[in-house]
Amino acid sequence: MVSNSSTLAQFLKEMGDVGKRLSEIGATEGAAGNLSICIRDSLEVRELFPQMRMIDLPVPAPDLSGATLIVTGSGRRLREIAEEPTANLAVILIEEGGKTGRMFTAVDCPFKKVTSEFNTHLAVHHDQMRSRPLESHAVVHAQPTYLTFLSHLDRYQDEAFLNAHLMLWQPETILNFPEGIGILPFILPGSVQLMLESMICLRDHPLVVWSRHGVMARADGSISHALDFVEYAEAAAQYEILNLLAGDPNAGLSPENIRAVADSWNIRQKIY
């Protein structure tokens, strides 16, 4: 068991920093959005989260037996995690068999359950970590303004069209999304269908757009890296909307430019 309290403190600080940044870019209004980190080992958490109760997990996660999840509480504001992490987060230690967990919360915990999107977070963590020797894995759900707006337009709900237009504006976009950005149609938030479709899509993409809702990003290791994917995709969407406001002149990088960028970094991209 990892007992170093600084390890937990580092995870909490990083989640607070990510919550603040998502708020700064307009991707988490009110209590929108949710975060989670899954750590392969068990963490000693009782000093900060002394209250414990058993919970049934929303989906079985047998390959995460003994793992620790840090996840945002239901109805909490991501921008407030940095100042009051124990009031906004819960820690779940997954029991043997992966059907139940011990949920640890702080004395000042104002919520009774974790985020309504926990089923999708857990399914994605389990799907990614059961087949690879990852020590930790992070998931971010946010509602970035520009990317979410584009997903309200029918033509941007086509994955090929979305990627062809978002890749135009910055060389960094193809480098960070050589496999492209995934997109799903509107699916009821918190539903089993959204969980399954997101899990499958995130096997091939680090970020998936939930049409007319927001995005989910995942990253090995650091939740800051998952945030990076949200920022890169949102920057590309902002350029695309500026292009539309300008009458859709549609300049930007040419396919030759994009292929040259990818080749120079030895990136095998799938868009151009």
GUVEXFI-48256 format. One line per 8 residues: their letters; for each residue x, y, z of C-alpha. Coordinates in Angstrom, 3 decimals, padded with zeros to 6 digits, always signed. Layout:
BEGIN
A	X,Y,Z ~ ...
END
This chain:
BEGIN
MVSNSSTL	+000.000,+000.000,+000.000 ~ +001.210,+003.498,-000.819 ~ +001.145,+005.353,+002.481 ~ +002.984,+008.547,+001.574 ~ +000.463,+011.333,+002.235 ~ +002.290,+013.617,-000.193 ~ +001.213,+011.309,-003.040 ~ -002.465,+011.931,-002.286
AQFLKEMG	-001.788,+015.647,-001.803 ~ -000.177,+015.801,-005.249 ~ -003.203,+014.205,-006.898 ~ -005.552,+016.587,-005.085 ~ -003.502,+019.617,-006.090 ~ -003.415,+018.561,-009.730 ~ -007.185,+018.051,-009.768 ~ -007.624,+021.500,-008.227
DVGKRLSE	-005.377,+023.070,-010.856 ~ -007.295,+021.331,-013.647 ~ -010.631,+022.444,-012.220 ~ -009.467,+026.064,-012.090 ~ -008.128,+025.962,-015.635 ~ -011.340,+024.475,-017.014 ~ -013.243,+027.288,-015.352 ~ -010.856,+029.876,-016.820
IGATEGAA	-011.516,+028.665,-020.366 ~ -015.290,+028.579,-019.865 ~ -015.587,+024.797,-019.901 ~ -017.310,+024.206,-016.575 ~ -020.119,+026.603,-015.790 ~ -021.749,+026.141,-012.400 ~ -021.475,+022.507,-011.393 ~ -020.905,+021.270,-014.959
GNLSICIR	-018.064,+018.870,-015.617 ~ -016.405,+016.132,-013.594 ~ -012.938,+014.705,-013.017 ~ -011.448,+011.416,-011.905 ~ -008.083,+009.747,-011.467 ~ -007.615,+006.001,-011.074 ~ -004.449,+004.847,-009.301 ~ -003.449,+001.200,-009.564
DSLEVREL	-002.432,+000.925,-005.906 ~ -004.322,+001.626,-002.720 ~ -003.677,+004.992,-001.077 ~ -003.878,+005.782,+002.609 ~ -006.614,+008.414,+002.659 ~ -008.202,+008.376,+006.122 ~ -006.316,+011.418,+007.408 ~ -008.112,+013.681,+004.924
FPQMRMID	-011.155,+011.506,+004.182 ~ -012.033,+009.783,+007.484 ~ -015.672,+008.872,+006.808 ~ -016.255,+005.562,+005.048 ~ -019.238,+003.675,+003.700 ~ -019.643,+000.795,+001.291 ~ -021.108,+001.446,-002.155 ~ -022.094,-000.653,-005.136
LPVPAPDL	-020.119,+000.306,-008.217 ~ -022.198,+001.344,-011.258 ~ -020.350,-001.162,-013.471 ~ -018.166,-004.152,-012.545 ~ -014.433,-003.398,-012.624 ~ -012.741,-006.672,-011.605 ~ -009.389,-005.716,-013.089 ~ -009.268,-002.663,-010.829
SGATLIVT	-009.555,-004.627,-007.584 ~ -007.439,-002.820,-005.004 ~ -007.221,+000.366,-007.069 ~ -008.016,+003.861,-005.817 ~ -010.265,+006.357,-007.572 ~ -010.418,+010.054,-006.742 ~ -013.600,+011.517,-008.200 ~ -015.639,+014.699,-007.996
GSGRRLRE	-018.810,+014.784,-005.958 ~ -022.250,+015.318,-007.439 ~ -023.190,+018.964,-007.868 ~ -019.744,+020.296,-007.012 ~ -018.028,+023.202,-008.783 ~ -014.707,+022.222,-010.339 ~ -013.314,+025.712,-009.749 ~ -013.629,+025.171,-005.975
IAEEPTAN	-011.571,+021.967,-005.779 ~ -008.297,+023.860,-005.402 ~ -009.444,+025.712,-002.277 ~ -011.481,+022.922,-000.703 ~ -010.476,+019.546,-002.178 ~ -011.969,+017.500,+000.639 ~ -015.343,+019.229,+000.253 ~ -015.496,+018.458,-003.453
LAVILIEE	-013.889,+015.045,-003.899 ~ -014.399,+011.482,-002.739 ~ -011.954,+008.591,-002.739 ~ -013.152,+005.099,-003.642 ~ -011.084,+001.990,-002.936 ~ -012.309,-000.845,-005.128 ~ -012.929,-004.105,-003.306 ~ -011.899,-007.553,-004.467
GGKTGRMF	-014.070,-008.620,-007.403 ~ -014.678,-005.072,-008.556 ~ -018.380,-004.867,-007.718 ~ -018.222,-002.765,-004.576 ~ -016.024,-000.080,-003.122 ~ -015.245,+001.720,+000.098 ~ -016.070,+005.389,-000.433 ~ -014.128,+007.771,+001.771
TAVDCPFK	-015.275,+011.343,+002.296 ~ -014.297,+014.207,+004.561 ~ -016.147,+015.457,+007.610 ~ -017.114,+018.584,+005.665 ~ -018.428,+016.580,+002.700 ~ -021.644,+018.257,+001.434 ~ -022.590,+015.617,-001.176 ~ -024.075,+012.150,-000.776
KVTSEFNT	-022.844,+010.592,-004.020 ~ -020.230,+011.151,-006.684 ~ -020.851,+012.549,-010.147 ~ -023.713,+011.150,-012.225 ~ -021.150,+010.396,-014.964 ~ -019.219,+008.033,-012.651 ~ -020.368,+005.005,-014.637 ~ -018.581,+006.321,-017.729
HLAVHHDQ	-015.463,+007.350,-015.799 ~ -015.185,+003.916,-014.202 ~ -015.859,+002.038,-017.446 ~ -013.185,+004.022,-019.295 ~ -010.620,+003.557,-016.513 ~ -011.313,-000.177,-016.414 ~ -011.206,-000.566,-020.179 ~ -007.872,+001.258,-020.476
MRSRPLES	-006.113,-000.208,-017.439 ~ -007.115,-003.846,-017.763 ~ -005.088,-004.318,-020.940 ~ -002.042,-002.154,-020.174 ~ +000.300,-001.833,-017.180 ~ -000.704,+001.737,-016.333 ~ +000.035,+003.043,-012.852 ~ -002.627,+005.737,-013.180
HAVVHAQP	-005.209,+006.970,-015.651 ~ -007.246,+010.186,-015.775 ~ -010.614,+011.229,-017.227 ~ -012.031,+014.716,-017.700 ~ -015.567,+015.659,-018.709 ~ -016.068,+019.334,-019.523 ~ -018.257,+021.594,-021.644 ~ -015.925,+023.877,-023.619
TYLTFLSH	-017.958,+026.587,-025.330 ~ -016.647,+026.568,-028.890 ~ -016.327,+022.833,-029.339 ~ -019.741,+022.238,-027.812 ~ -021.293,+024.894,-030.050 ~ -019.872,+023.263,-033.186 ~ -021.373,+019.960,-032.071 ~ -024.817,+021.574,-032.282
LDRYQDEA	-024.319,+021.988,-036.058 ~ -025.281,+018.873,-037.988 ~ -022.343,+018.871,-040.394 ~ -019.824,+018.906,-037.517 ~ -021.368,+015.753,-036.100 ~ -019.712,+013.879,-038.960 ~ -016.313,+012.741,-037.661 ~ -014.483,+013.161,-040.969
FLNAHLML	-015.896,+016.659,-041.489 ~ -015.137,+017.712,-037.895 ~ -011.531,+016.574,-038.059 ~ -010.868,+017.959,-041.520 ~ -011.935,+021.407,-040.304 ~ -010.349,+021.389,-036.866 ~ -006.940,+020.228,-038.102 ~ -006.572,+023.304,-040.337
WQPETILN	-005.696,+025.891,-037.756 ~ -002.660,+024.848,-035.745 ~ +000.226,+022.414,-036.356 ~ -000.191,+021.208,-032.764 ~ -003.634,+019.794,-033.498 ~ -002.503,+016.961,-035.762 ~ +000.429,+016.231,-033.445 ~ -001.888,+015.777,-030.468
FPEGIGIL	-004.702,+014.057,-032.367 ~ -003.014,+011.966,-035.083 ~ -005.904,+009.515,-034.786 ~ -008.404,+012.361,-034.881 ~ -011.064,+013.524,-032.453 ~ -014.027,+011.227,-031.889 ~ -017.635,+012.367,-031.901 ~ -020.887,+010.801,-030.750
PFILPGSV	-024.470,+011.894,-031.415 ~ -026.463,+013.311,-028.540 ~ -026.954,+010.550,-025.964 ~ -028.743,+010.940,-022.657 ~ -026.230,+012.126,-020.017 ~ -025.356,+009.498,-017.439 ~ -026.915,+006.704,-019.484 ~ -025.578,+003.206,-020.087
QLMLESMI	-025.490,+003.951,-023.822 ~ -023.298,+007.016,-023.309 ~ -021.009,+004.967,-021.071 ~ -020.581,+002.177,-023.624 ~ -020.218,+004.432,-026.667 ~ -017.675,+006.644,-024.891 ~ -015.633,+003.694,-023.685 ~ -015.410,+002.292,-027.210
CLRDHPLV	-014.648,+005.642,-028.847 ~ -011.905,+006.456,-026.340 ~ -010.066,+003.300,-027.343 ~ -009.149,+005.039,-030.591 ~ -009.212,+008.723,-029.603 ~ -007.923,+010.655,-026.582 ~ -010.972,+012.928,-026.744 ~ -014.574,+012.374,-027.752
VWSRHGVM	-017.152,+015.083,-028.375 ~ -020.550,+014.397,-026.868 ~ -022.741,+016.226,-029.387 ~ -024.841,+019.023,-027.892 ~ -023.334,+018.306,-024.464 ~ -019.544,+018.570,-024.112 ~ -016.442,+016.402,-024.288 ~ -014.677,+013.601,-022.465
ARADGSIS	-010.891,+013.263,-022.575 ~ -008.638,+010.590,-021.158 ~ -004.896,+010.336,-020.586 ~ -002.409,+007.881,-019.193 ~ -000.897,+009.157,-015.963 ~ -001.580,+012.843,-015.577 ~ -004.979,+014.515,-015.456 ~ -003.175,+017.651,-016.660
HALDFVEY	-002.497,+015.776,-019.888 ~ -006.221,+015.064,-020.289 ~ -006.815,+018.787,-019.771 ~ -004.286,+019.499,-022.536 ~ -006.438,+017.539,-024.988 ~ -009.472,+019.641,-024.056 ~ -007.491,+022.861,-024.540 ~ -006.011,+021.846,-027.901
AEAAAQYE	-009.403,+020.788,-029.253 ~ -011.116,+023.907,-027.904 ~ -008.467,+026.182,-029.466 ~ -009.036,+024.513,-032.850 ~ -012.805,+024.941,-032.465 ~ -012.370,+028.633,-031.641 ~ -010.370,+029.163,-034.831 ~ -013.047,+027.328,-036.795
ILNLLAGD	-015.787,+029.561,-035.376 ~ -013.711,+032.659,-036.164 ~ -013.514,+031.332,-039.706 ~ -017.296,+030.928,-039.852 ~ -017.805,+034.459,-038.506 ~ -015.501,+035.740,-041.238 ~ -017.778,+034.241,-043.873 ~ -016.065,+030.844,-044.054
PNAGLSPE	-013.036,+031.746,-046.208 ~ -011.558,+028.451,-044.971 ~ -007.849,+029.123,-045.343 ~ -005.556,+027.518,-042.783 ~ -003.015,+024.777,-043.236 ~ -003.132,+022.794,-046.458 ~ -003.200,+018.983,-046.446 ~ +000.415,+019.134,-047.638
NIRAVADS	+001.308,+021.374,-044.685 ~ -000.336,+018.997,-042.235 ~ +001.325,+015.913,-043.704 ~ +004.696,+017.673,-043.580 ~ +004.199,+018.557,-039.914 ~ +003.282,+014.975,-039.042 ~ +006.181,+013.553,-041.069 ~ +008.673,+015.869,-039.395
WNIRQKIY	+007.675,+014.458,-035.996 ~ +007.389,+010.863,-037.248 ~ +003.680,+010.913,-036.424 ~ +001.470,+008.453,-038.286 ~ -001.735,+010.434,-038.697 ~ -005.054,+009.175,-040.058 ~ -006.741,+012.375,-041.234 ~ -004.806,+013.497,-044.338
END
